[in-house]
Amino acid sequence: MTEKEKMQKGMLYDANYDKNLLEERIKAKSICYDFNQLHPAEIEKQIEVMKKLLGKIKNNFSIIAPFWCDYGYNIEIGENFFANHNTVILDGAKVTFGDNVFIAPNCGFYTAAHPIDFEKRNQGLEYAYPITVGDNVWIGAGVQVMPGVTIGNNVVIGAGSIVIKDIPDNSVAVGNPCKVIREIKE
């Protein structure tokens, strides 16, 4: 089994020394670099670059530079997607965003993590678990979403939150660790 196949199955894999994964990350980061160097008024070029990078997109989206990801092909964005400055997506596993998702500045979505066992960690091993964000979600500034998390539909995540567990539909959630503080009933 290749390291990429292990990565896609959520198994421990060699992210640091596998030649194919290194090449794929360099390709994605090169595309990110090109995107980040574009003038803010070059919207059509920005869209073209993102279409080369991302795995699946819909018609209407906006991503504000700088933007970084590991592979790009594991990222799917829905209609009316907006990501503000300094969005980082470590997409060793699938990262799926629904429709009408708004991401404030300085947010991160991290599918990758390392073993607690230092011997495995020192070998360069990591794992990646998917992240799913539903429809009609607003993610406040500085939010960090950890591996394996699902954020439901119609959710607001408060600024500065660290999301380590699933968040149910129709919720406002905040904090470190992020917890539901109230249901959205309107």
Backbone as JSON, one array per atom type, in Angstrom:
{
  "sequence": "MTEKEKMQKGMLYDANYDKNLLEERIKAKSICYDFNQLHPAEIEKQIEVMKKLLGKIKNNFSIIAPFWCDYGYNIEIGENFFANHNTVILDGAKVTFGDNVFIAPNCGFYTAAHPIDFEKRNQGLEYAYPITVGDNVWIGAGVQVMPGVTIGNNVVIGAGSIVIKDIPDNSVAVGNPCKVIREIKE",
  "N": [[0.85, -1.17, 0.0], [0.56, 2.23, -0.83], [1.94, 5.28, 0.57], [0.21, 7.41, 0.18], [-2.23, 6.06, -0.19], [-2.51, 4.98, 2.37], [-2.77, 7.4, 3.77], [-5.21, 8.32, 2.75], [-6.9, 6.44, 3.84], [-6.96, 6.98, 6.51], [-4.96, 5.93, 8.04], [-1.77, 5.55, 9.8], [0.82, 7.25, 8.17], [3.69, 8.03, 6.14], [4.46, 11.18, 5.94], [6.52, 12.98, 5.73], [8.77, 11.96, 4.36], [8.03, 10.58, 2.11], [8.35, 10.47, -1.3], [6.42, 10.92, -3.37], [4.23, 12.16, -2.03], [5.55, 14.42, -1.05], [6.17, 15.71, -3.49], [3.56, 16.24, -4.42], [2.68, 18.03, -2.44], [4.49, 20.13, -2.83], [3.73, 20.93, -5.4], [1.07, 21.82, -4.89], [1.58, 23.87, -3.01], [3.08, 25.56, -4.61], [1.16, 26.41, -6.41], [-0.51, 27.73, -4.61], [1.27, 29.74, -3.85], [1.5, 31.16, -6.29], [-1.16, 32.06, -6.49], [-1.28, 33.69, -4.2], [0.38, 35.76, -4.95], [-0.98, 37.25, -6.79], [-2.49, 40.29, -7.9], [-4.95, 41.99, -5.95], [-7.12, 42.87, -7.49], [-7.22, 41.15, -9.62], [-9.34, 39.2, -10.12], [-10.5, 37.26, -11.86], [-8.24, 35.78, -12.63], [-7.52, 34.8, -10.12], [-9.67, 33.07, -9.64], [-9.29, 31.21, -11.72], [-6.83, 30.06, -10.93], [-7.56, 28.87, -8.47], [-9.38, 26.99, -9.42], [-7.64, 25.21, -10.61], [-6.39, 24.21, -8.39], [-8.18, 23.3, -6.29], [-10.19, 20.46, -5.31], [-12.99, 20.18, -5.79], [-15.35, 22.49, -6.79], [-17.96, 24.96, -6.68], [-19.96, 27.36, -8.5], [-19.92, 30.05, -7.42], [-17.65, 31.63, -5.49], [-15.26, 32.96, -3.13], [-11.99, 33.55, -2.27], [-9.69, 34.98, -0.21], [-6.42, 36.16, -0.45], [-3.64, 35.86, 1.86], [-3.65, 32.34, 1.15], [-3.32, 28.98, 2.07], [-2.66, 25.51, 1.52], [-2.23, 21.9, 1.78], [-2.54, 19.88, -0.24], [-4.76, 20.38, -1.89], [-6.44, 18.95, -3.76], [-8.05, 17.51, -2.06], [-9.95, 19.21, -1.09], [-13.19, 20.44, -1.0], [-15.54, 22.8, -1.97], [-18.62, 24.5, -1.37], [-21.42, 26.28, -2.88], [-21.39, 29.86, -2.85], [-19.18, 30.22, -1.14], [-16.92, 31.68, 1.13], [-13.73, 32.66, 2.07], [-11.69, 34.36, 4.22], [-8.67, 36.39, 4.7], [-5.62, 34.6, 5.31], [-6.42, 31.88, 5.54], [-5.87, 28.52, 6.29], [-5.6, 25.24, 5.17], [-4.97, 22.08, 5.97], [-4.98, 19.46, 4.19], [-4.73, 16.52, 4.24], [-6.62, 14.59, 4.49], [-10.02, 14.46, 3.3], [-11.6, 17.64, 3.09], [-14.55, 19.14, 3.45], [-16.75, 21.65, 2.55], [-19.94, 23.03, 2.93], [-22.71, 24.77, 1.31], [-22.89, 28.36, 1.37], [-20.91, 29.08, 3.3], [-19.0, 30.96, 5.49], [-15.88, 32.15, 6.27], [-13.92, 33.67, 8.61], [-10.96, 35.84, 9.02], [-7.69, 34.29, 9.54], [-8.12, 31.53, 10.09], [-7.92, 27.97, 10.61], [-7.93, 24.68, 9.28], [-7.38, 21.51, 10.08], [-6.59, 18.46, 9.06], [-4.59, 16.73, 9.53], [-2.54, 15.11, 11.97], [-0.26, 14.13, 14.57], [1.16, 11.13, 16.01], [0.93, 10.43, 19.53], [2.86, 8.87, 20.66], [6.25, 9.2, 20.85], [8.26, 7.87, 19.41], [7.08, 6.92, 17.04], [6.17, 9.36, 16.08], [8.61, 10.7, 15.71], [9.56, 9.32, 13.54], [8.37, 10.56, 11.47], [5.76, 9.99, 11.01], [2.24, 10.43, 10.51], [-1.31, 10.98, 10.78], [-4.46, 11.4, 9.07], [-7.64, 12.74, 9.34], [-10.94, 13.25, 8.09], [-12.59, 16.47, 7.68], [-15.7, 18.01, 7.99], [-17.86, 20.58, 7.06], [-20.99, 21.95, 7.37], [-23.9, 23.39, 5.66], [-24.6, 26.93, 5.53], [-22.89, 28.13, 7.48], [-21.03, 30.06, 9.76], [-17.84, 30.94, 10.52], [-15.93, 32.25, 12.98], [-13.25, 34.69, 13.47], [-9.91, 33.47, 13.73], [-10.47, 30.82, 14.38], [-9.8, 27.38, 14.96], [-9.93, 24.25, 13.54], [-9.94, 20.89, 14.27], [-8.62, 17.53, 13.43], [-10.98, 15.2, 12.03], [-13.41, 16.4, 12.72], [-16.87, 17.27, 12.53], [-18.9, 19.87, 11.58], [-22.1, 20.96, 11.92], [-25.1, 21.96, 10.04], [-26.21, 25.38, 9.72], [-24.71, 26.78, 11.71], [-22.86, 28.74, 14.04], [-19.59, 29.49, 14.8], [-17.79, 30.8, 17.37], [-15.35, 33.44, 17.49], [-11.88, 32.68, 17.88], [-12.17, 30.09, 18.79], [-11.39, 26.63, 19.49], [-11.99, 23.86, 17.81], [-12.65, 20.71, 18.67], [-14.39, 18.63, 18.8], [-17.4, 17.25, 17.34], [-19.95, 19.53, 16.2], [-23.33, 20.14, 16.62], [-26.17, 20.64, 14.35], [-27.74, 23.88, 13.97], [-26.56, 25.53, 16.01], [-24.83, 27.72, 18.29], [-21.52, 27.94, 19.02], [-18.66, 28.16, 21.11], [-15.31, 28.78, 22.36], [-12.47, 27.19, 24.08], [-11.93, 24.11, 24.99], [-14.13, 24.16, 22.11], [-17.55, 24.6, 22.69], [-21.07, 24.03, 22.59], [-23.13, 26.77, 23.18], [-25.63, 27.73, 22.89], [-28.79, 26.97, 21.31], [-29.82, 27.66, 17.99], [-32.79, 29.09, 17.24], [-34.33, 30.81, 15.75]],
  "CA": [[0.0, 0.0, 0.0], [1.36, 3.45, -0.88], [1.73, 6.22, 1.68], [-1.0, 8.17, -0.15], [-3.38, 5.2, 0.1], [-2.63, 4.96, 3.83], [-3.28, 8.72, 4.16], [-6.63, 8.39, 2.38], [-7.66, 5.51, 4.67], [-6.89, 7.38, 7.91], [-3.92, 5.14, 8.73], [-0.49, 6.22, 9.93], [1.56, 7.28, 6.91], [4.92, 8.81, 6.13], [4.21, 12.44, 5.24], [7.74, 13.78, 5.61], [9.83, 11.41, 3.54], [7.5, 9.93, 0.91], [8.66, 11.32, -2.46], [5.21, 11.3, -4.1], [3.48, 13.14, -1.24], [6.34, 15.66, -1.07], [5.96, 16.35, -4.79], [2.19, 16.75, -4.46], [2.61, 19.22, -1.58], [5.23, 21.21, -3.5], [2.87, 21.4, -6.48], [-0.04, 22.6, -4.3], [2.11, 25.1, -2.41], [3.48, 26.42, -5.72], [-0.08, 27.03, -6.9], [-0.89, 28.7, -3.57], [2.19, 30.87, -3.98], [1.06, 31.94, -7.46], [-2.42, 32.71, -6.1], [-1.01, 34.72, -3.2], [1.11, 36.87, -5.58], [-1.85, 37.99, -7.7], [-3.05, 41.57, -7.45], [-6.32, 41.78, -5.46], [-8.12, 43.17, -8.54], [-7.18, 40.11, -10.65], [-10.31, 38.21, -9.62], [-10.64, 36.15, -12.82], [-7.03, 34.96, -12.51], [-7.63, 34.1, -8.84], [-10.63, 31.97, -9.83], [-8.61, 30.21, -12.56], [-5.83, 29.36, -10.12], [-8.26, 28.01, -7.51], [-9.96, 25.87, -10.16], [-6.55, 24.25, -10.81], [-5.93, 23.69, -7.1], [-9.17, 22.64, -5.43], [-10.76, 19.22, -5.83], [-14.36, 20.37, -6.28], [-15.88, 23.82, -6.47], [-19.2, 25.36, -7.37], [-19.78, 28.56, -9.33], [-19.71, 31.32, -6.74], [-16.79, 31.53, -4.31], [-14.23, 33.99, -3.0], [-10.93, 33.22, -1.32], [-8.81, 36.14, -0.12], [-5.02, 35.82, -0.14], [-2.99, 34.6, 1.52], [-4.32, 31.07, 1.35], [-2.38, 27.85, 1.98], [-3.15, 24.16, 1.76], [-1.21, 20.89, 1.54], [-2.71, 19.14, -1.49], [-5.78, 21.03, -2.7], [-7.41, 18.03, -4.35], [-8.93, 16.99, -1.01], [-10.81, 20.3, -0.63], [-14.42, 20.66, -1.75], [-16.27, 23.97, -1.46], [-19.97, 24.66, -1.89], [-21.84, 27.56, -3.46], [-21.29, 31.04, -1.97], [-18.11, 30.0, -0.16], [-16.03, 32.83, 1.33], [-12.64, 32.48, 3.03], [-10.95, 35.61, 4.36], [-7.21, 36.32, 4.76], [-4.89, 33.65, 6.15], [-7.04, 30.57, 5.73], [-4.95, 27.4, 6.09], [-6.28, 23.95, 5.17], [-4.07, 20.94, 5.84], [-5.95, 18.53, 3.64], [-4.31, 15.15, 4.03], [-7.91, 13.92, 4.3], [-11.03, 15.31, 2.67], [-12.18, 18.77, 3.81], [-15.73, 19.47, 2.68], [-17.51, 22.81, 3.0], [-21.24, 23.13, 2.28], [-23.07, 26.05, 0.7], [-23.01, 29.54, 2.24], [-19.95, 29.02, 4.41], [-18.21, 32.18, 5.61], [-14.74, 31.93, 7.15], [-13.25, 34.92, 8.97], [-9.5, 35.74, 8.9], [-6.8, 33.53, 10.43], [-8.72, 30.25, 10.49], [-7.22, 26.78, 10.15], [-8.64, 23.4, 9.23], [-6.23, 20.61, 10.13], [-6.94, 17.04, 9.07], [-3.39, 15.98, 9.9], [-2.02, 15.18, 13.34], [0.85, 13.21, 14.79], [0.97, 10.22, 17.15], [1.44, 10.84, 20.84], [4.07, 8.07, 20.83], [7.33, 9.97, 20.25], [9.04, 7.09, 18.45], [6.35, 6.98, 15.76], [6.18, 10.76, 15.65], [9.97, 11.01, 15.23], [9.73, 8.67, 12.23], [7.68, 11.36, 10.48], [4.42, 9.45, 10.77], [1.07, 11.2, 10.9], [-2.58, 10.46, 10.28], [-5.35, 12.46, 8.63], [-9.06, 12.42, 9.44], [-11.68, 14.27, 7.35], [-13.35, 17.55, 8.31], [-16.9, 18.37, 7.23], [-18.56, 21.78, 7.5], [-22.29, 21.94, 6.71], [-24.4, 24.59, 4.99], [-25.0, 28.11, 6.31], [-22.0, 28.15, 8.65], [-20.15, 31.22, 9.91], [-16.72, 30.59, 11.38], [-15.33, 33.51, 13.4], [-11.81, 34.91, 13.31], [-8.97, 32.72, 14.54], [-10.97, 29.49, 14.75], [-8.97, 26.25, 14.55], [-10.74, 23.04, 13.49], [-9.02, 19.76, 14.38], [-8.93, 16.36, 12.61], [-12.14, 14.37, 12.26], [-14.55, 17.16, 13.22], [-17.99, 17.64, 11.68], [-19.67, 21.03, 12.02], [-23.4, 20.79, 11.28], [-25.73, 23.05, 9.29], [-26.75, 26.53, 10.45], [-23.88, 26.87, 12.91], [-21.93, 29.85, 14.22], [-18.47, 29.17, 15.68], [-17.27, 32.07, 17.86], [-13.94, 33.77, 17.26], [-10.88, 32.14, 18.78], [-12.52, 28.75, 19.26], [-10.65, 25.45, 19.07], [-13.06, 22.87, 17.64], [-12.06, 19.37, 18.77], [-15.48, 17.65, 18.74], [-18.49, 17.61, 16.43], [-20.89, 20.56, 16.62], [-24.6, 19.79, 15.98], [-26.92, 21.64, 13.59], [-28.48, 24.96, 14.63], [-25.88, 25.82, 17.27], [-23.76, 28.69, 18.48], [-20.52, 27.26, 19.84], [-17.48, 28.99, 21.33], [-14.4, 28.42, 23.44], [-11.37, 26.25, 23.97], [-12.44, 23.56, 23.74], [-15.39, 24.72, 21.62], [-18.76, 23.95, 23.21], [-22.34, 24.67, 22.25], [-23.64, 27.62, 24.27], [-27.08, 27.86, 22.72], [-29.38, 26.51, 20.07], [-30.39, 28.71, 17.14], [-34.19, 28.73, 17.03], [-34.99, 31.73, 14.82]],
  "C": [[0.9, 1.24, 0.0], [1.06, 4.32, 0.33], [0.47, 7.05, 1.43], [-2.25, 7.35, 0.15], [-3.6, 5.09, 1.61], [-3.24, 6.27, 4.32], [-4.78, 8.79, 3.91], [-7.5, 7.46, 3.22], [-7.61, 5.86, 6.15], [-5.88, 6.59, 8.73], [-2.69, 6.01, 8.95], [0.25, 6.13, 8.59], [2.76, 8.2, 7.04], [4.7, 10.06, 5.29], [5.49, 13.19, 4.93], [8.72, 13.27, 4.57], [9.35, 10.7, 2.28], [7.63, 10.89, -0.28], [7.39, 11.81, -3.17], [4.39, 12.35, -3.34], [4.23, 14.47, -1.18], [6.13, 16.42, -2.38], [4.56, 16.95, -4.9], [2.04, 18.01, -3.61], [3.35, 20.4, -2.22], [4.39, 21.79, -4.64], [1.76, 22.29, -5.93], [0.47, 23.91, -3.72], [2.62, 26.08, -3.48], [2.27, 27.14, -6.31], [-0.58, 28.06, -5.9], [-0.01, 29.95, -3.66], [1.77, 31.77, -5.15], [-0.21, 32.72, -7.14], [-2.14, 33.9, -5.18], [-0.26, 35.93, -3.78], [0.23, 37.7, -6.51], [-2.33, 39.29, -7.07], [-4.5, 41.34, -7.01], [-7.41, 42.03, -6.51], [-8.17, 42.09, -9.62], [-8.08, 38.93, -10.26], [-10.44, 37.02, -10.57], [-9.43, 35.22, -12.75], [-7.06, 34.16, -11.2], [-8.55, 32.89, -8.96], [-10.0, 30.85, -10.65], [-7.62, 29.39, -11.75], [-6.51, 28.41, -9.14], [-8.91, 26.82, -8.19], [-8.91, 24.8, -10.45], [-6.19, 23.53, -9.51], [-6.96, 22.81, -6.39], [-9.82, 21.45, -6.12], [-12.14, 19.4, -6.43], [-14.84, 21.74, -5.84], [-17.21, 24.02, -7.18], [-18.93, 26.71, -8.02], [-19.35, 29.8, -8.58], [-18.89, 31.11, -5.47], [-15.79, 32.69, -4.31], [-13.26, 33.55, -1.91], [-9.94, 34.37, -1.36], [-7.41, 35.68, 0.28], [-4.59, 36.46, 1.17], [-3.83, 33.4, 1.92], [-3.28, 29.97, 1.2], [-3.1, 26.54, 2.21], [-2.01, 23.18, 1.45], [-1.32, 20.25, 0.16], [-3.73, 19.8, -2.43], [-6.84, 20.09, -3.22], [-8.36, 17.42, -3.33], [-9.9, 18.04, -0.48], [-11.99, 20.45, -1.57], [-15.17, 21.83, -1.12], [-17.63, 24.07, -2.15], [-20.19, 26.03, -2.5], [-21.76, 28.66, -2.41], [-20.3, 30.83, -0.83], [-17.26, 31.26, -0.08], [-15.01, 32.49, 2.4], [-11.81, 33.76, 3.06], [-9.45, 35.34, 4.5], [-6.72, 35.23, 5.71], [-5.66, 32.38, 6.49], [-6.0, 29.5, 5.39], [-5.75, 26.11, 6.19], [-5.24, 22.86, 4.94], [-4.93, 19.74, 5.47], [-5.36, 17.17, 3.28], [-5.52, 14.24, 3.85], [-8.87, 14.93, 3.69], [-11.49, 16.42, 3.62], [-13.33, 19.27, 2.94], [-16.48, 20.62, 3.34], [-18.82, 22.85, 2.22], [-21.45, 24.48, 1.62], [-23.18, 27.13, 1.78], [-22.16, 29.43, 3.5], [-19.09, 30.28, 4.36], [-17.13, 31.96, 6.67], [-14.03, 33.26, 7.37], [-11.73, 34.75, 8.85], [-8.86, 34.81, 9.93], [-7.4, 32.23, 10.95], [-7.92, 29.09, 9.9], [-8.08, 25.54, 10.27], [-7.57, 22.33, 9.05], [-6.68, 19.17, 10.19], [-5.79, 16.2, 9.6], [-3.02, 16.19, 11.37], [-0.96, 14.09, 13.47], [0.58, 12.32, 16.0], [1.53, 10.82, 18.44], [2.74, 10.11, 21.13], [5.23, 8.76, 20.1], [8.14, 9.19, 19.22], [8.39, 7.08, 17.07], [6.38, 8.39, 15.19], [7.54, 11.14, 15.07], [10.31, 10.34, 13.91], [9.07, 9.48, 11.11], [6.28, 10.88, 10.17], [3.35, 10.43, 11.24], [-0.16, 10.47, 10.4], [-3.42, 11.65, 9.86], [-6.79, 11.97, 8.67], [-9.86, 13.56, 8.81], [-12.37, 15.3, 8.25], [-14.52, 17.87, 7.39], [-17.55, 19.58, 7.88], [-19.85, 21.86, 6.69], [-22.62, 23.23, 5.98], [-24.7, 25.69, 6.0], [-24.2, 28.22, 7.62], [-21.14, 29.41, 8.6], [-19.1, 30.84, 10.94], [-15.97, 31.88, 11.7], [-13.81, 33.51, 13.3], [-11.0, 34.02, 14.26], [-9.43, 31.35, 14.98], [-10.03, 28.42, 14.18], [-9.82, 24.99, 14.65], [-9.8, 21.84, 13.37], [-9.5, 18.54, 13.57], [-10.21, 15.64, 13.04], [-13.4, 15.07, 12.7], [-15.6, 17.35, 12.13], [-18.72, 18.8, 12.34], [-20.98, 20.98, 11.22], [-23.86, 22.0, 10.48], [-26.2, 24.15, 10.23], [-26.04, 26.73, 11.79], [-23.06, 28.15, 12.88], [-20.87, 29.39, 15.21], [-17.83, 30.5, 16.07], [-15.77, 32.21, 17.66], [-13.04, 33.15, 18.32], [-11.13, 30.72, 19.26], [-11.57, 27.69, 18.71], [-11.67, 24.31, 19.04], [-12.42, 21.49, 17.59], [-13.1, 18.26, 18.71], [-16.56, 18.17, 17.8], [-19.41, 18.66, 17.06], [-22.2, 20.29, 15.89], [-25.21, 20.96, 15.21], [-27.52, 22.69, 14.53], [-27.89, 25.34, 15.99], [-24.99, 27.04, 17.17], [-22.79, 28.02, 19.44], [-19.27, 28.14, 19.94], [-16.55, 28.31, 22.33], [-13.3, 27.46, 23.06], [-11.43, 25.32, 25.18], [-13.8, 24.15, 23.4], [-16.57, 23.9, 22.12], [-19.99, 24.74, 22.77], [-22.8, 25.49, 23.45], [-25.13, 27.9, 24.13], [-27.5, 27.31, 21.38], [-29.9, 27.72, 19.3], [-31.8, 28.28, 16.8], [-34.88, 29.62, 16.02], [-34.99, 31.17, 13.43]]
}
